[in-house]
Amino acid sequence: MLKQINMLKKKLESLAKLLGDEAERNPRFREQLQAILERSTYTVEHPRRIKTEAPETPDPFDAFRTMGPEKFRAHLGEMRLETLRQIVRHHRLDPSRLSERWKSKDRFVDIICQRVEARAKQGEVFRDYSTSKSEDTNTDLEGKPGASTVTEDD
C-alpha cells in the first residue's frame, strides 16, 4: 500500500512539473490553466456515514420468551432483511461483524435464533438450582441414606 502511494506521489509530481514547464513555454496554455485554477475551488470532502437505524428495533428476547423457539423462527422469517440486520446490530448478536457482508435472510434468522436462545439460557443453572433446592427442603428426609432427623430427646 505504501509503495502504491509513493508511486502515485511521483506521478503527480511529474504531472505538476510537466504542467509548469508547459505553462512557462506557452502563454496561451498558461492563461487557460490559470483560468481553470481560479474558477474551480475543489475541496476534498470525506463522505460521512449516517447511522440509519429504525427508531424501534424489535426486541428478539421478549419475542422469544412469548412465542417459543418455533414460532420465533417463523416470526423472524416474515421480517425484512434490513430489519434483521438492525436486530443483529442493535443487540450486538454478531461481535465479529461478519454478518455485515451477508445477503441471505436465512443466515440472519439462524444467528438471531442461536444467539437469543443462548442468551436466554444463560443463568438457567442457577434458576434450576434454586427451584430444586426449595423442593428438597420440602421433602421428607426419612428413609433416605445419610438423612438425620432431630428429635427432642437429643
Secondary structure as GFF3:
##gff-version 3
##sequence-region A 1 154
A	DSSP	alpha_helix	2	25	.	.	.	ID=ss1
A	DSSP	alpha_helix	27	39	.	.	.	ID=ss2
A	DSSP	alpha_helix	60	67	.	.	.	ID=ss3
A	DSSP	alpha_helix	69	77	.	.	.	ID=ss4
A	DSSP	alpha_helix	81	90	.	.	.	ID=ss5
A	DSSP	three_ten_helix	98	101	.	.	.	ID=ss6
A	DSSP	alpha_helix	105	121	.	.	.	ID=ss7
A	DSSP	alpha_helix	124	138	.	.	.	ID=ss8
###
